[in-house]
C-alpha cells in the first residue's frame, strides 16, 4: 500500500527548511549522468603511481626480486593513508554516520567511474 500525503502534509513538507543531512542525502541519492566509457581516475592514478615507483626503484637500483612486494606495500600505504584522511575529514565535519558512509561510498564510486 502506498499512502498519499494529505494536502496539509504536502504544504508542510514544502515550507519546512531542509536540514544539512537531508540535503546531503538528497544530493547523494541523485543518480549522476552516465559517463562515456574510458579510464577511471583510479586507473589513471595507479598507472602513473606505478610508473613513478618503478622509475624510482630502477634509479635506486632496488633488486628486481623485491620490487613487487615493495610496490604492493607502497600501494597499501597510500590506500590506507587516503582512507584515514577521508575518515578524519568526515569526522571533523560532525555528520551523521549514514551521511559519512554515503559520502565514502560516493567517493569510492567516483574513483571507479570511467571517463574519457
C-alpha positions in Angstrom: 0.0 0.0 0.0 1.2 3.5 -0.9 -0.1 6.3 1.3 -0.8 9.6 -0.4 0.2 12.6 1.8 -2.7 14.9 2.7 -2.6 18.5 1.3 -1.6 19.8 4.7 1.3 17.4 4.9 2.4 18.3 1.4 2.3 22.0 2.2 4.2 21.5 5.5 6.9 19.5 3.7 7.4 22.3 1.2 7.7 25.0 3.8 9.9 23.1 6.2 13.5 24.0 5.7 15.8 21.2 4.6 18.4 20.2 7.1 22.1 19.8 6.1 21.8 16.0 6.4 18.6 15.9 4.4 20.2 18.0 1.6 23.3 15.8 1.5 21.2 12.6 1.4 19.1 14.1 -1.4 22.2 15.0 -3.4 23.8 11.6 -2.8 20.6 9.8 -3.9 20.5 11.7 -7.2 21.9 9.4 -9.9 24.7 11.1 -11.8 24.5 11.0 -15.6 26.3 8.0 -17.2 29.8 8.8 -18.2 31.3 7.7 -21.5 33.5 4.6 -21.4 37.2 5.2 -20.8 39.6 5.0 -17.9 38.6 5.8 -14.3 40.5 8.2 -12.1 41.6 5.2 -10.1 43.1 3.6 -13.2 44.9 6.7 -14.3 46.2 7.4 -10.7 47.6 3.9 -10.2 49.1 3.7 -13.6 51.0 6.9 -13.0 51.9 5.9 -9.4 53.3 2.5 -10.6 55.3 4.2 -13.3 56.9 6.7 -10.9 57.6 3.9 -8.3 59.1 1.7 -11.0 61.3 4.6 -12.2 62.4 5.4 -8.6 63.3 1.8 -7.9 65.2 1.5 -11.1 67.1 4.7 -10.3 67.9 3.5 -6.8 68.9 0.0 -8.1 66.4 -1.8 -5.9 66.7 -5.6 -6.7 64.1 -6.8 -9.1 63.2 -9.6 -6.7 61.8 -7.2 -4.1 60.2 -4.6 -6.4 56.8 -6.3 -6.5 56.4 -6.6 -2.7 57.8 -3.0 -2.2 55.3 -1.7 -4.8 52.4 -3.5 -3.2 53.4 -2.2 0.3 53.5 1.4 -1.1 50.1 1.0 -2.7 48.6 -0.3 0.6 50.1 2.6 2.5 48.7 5.1 0.0 45.2 3.5 0.2 45.2 3.3 4.0 46.5 6.8 4.4 44.0 8.3 2.0 41.1 6.5 3.6 42.3 7.6 7.1 42.5 11.2 5.9 39.0 11.0 4.5 37.7 9.5 7.8 39.3 12.4 9.7 37.7 15.0 7.5 34.3 13.4 7.7 34.6 13.0 11.5 35.6 16.7 11.8 32.5 17.7 9.8 30.3 16.1 12.5 28.0 14.4 10.0 25.7 11.5 10.9 27.1 8.0 10.4 24.7 7.4 7.5 25.9 10.6 5.8 29.6 9.7 6.3 29.0 6.2 4.8 27.1 7.7 1.9 29.9 10.2 1.2 32.6 7.4 1.4 30.6 5.3 -0.9 30.2 8.1 -3.4 33.9 8.9 -3.3 34.7 5.2 -4.0 32.2 5.2 -6.8 33.6 8.3 -8.4 37.1 6.8 -8.2 35.9 3.8 -10.3 33.7 5.9 -12.7 35.0 5.6 -16.3 35.8 8.9 -18.1 37.2 9.8 -21.5 
